[in-house]
Amino acid sequence: MKKRLNIVFTIIYVPLIIGAIQMNFDEDPFNDHIGSLFLIALMVFQGIHMLINDLLDGKRKTALFFNVLFIAVASGLLVWTVYKSLSFI
């Protein structure tokens, strides 16, 4: 179960990293905002991955406090950045 989960999250991580690198090093300055969205989405998925791994390992307190807090902060940052990016359009 854990091996399949790692494969699935790796499949999600690779396009996010490639998209972030491609958007940040593009000539269009607006694409820098999109690249930062990719990086923040990567942080959200990494937090979800850590949460699931901690729950499978039996670390309920760590999973429910630190990982949920990390996911909430990263999700809030993602929503704020999307709102800020849409104001440029």
Secondary structure as GFF3:
##gff-version 3
##sequence-region A 1 89
A	DSSP	alpha_helix	2	24	.	.	.	ID=ss1
A	DSSP	alpha_helix	31	57	.	.	.	ID=ss2
A	DSSP	alpha_helix	60	62	.	.	.	ID=ss3
A	DSSP	pi_helix	63	67	.	.	.	ID=ss4
A	DSSP	alpha_helix	68	86	.	.	.	ID=ss5
###
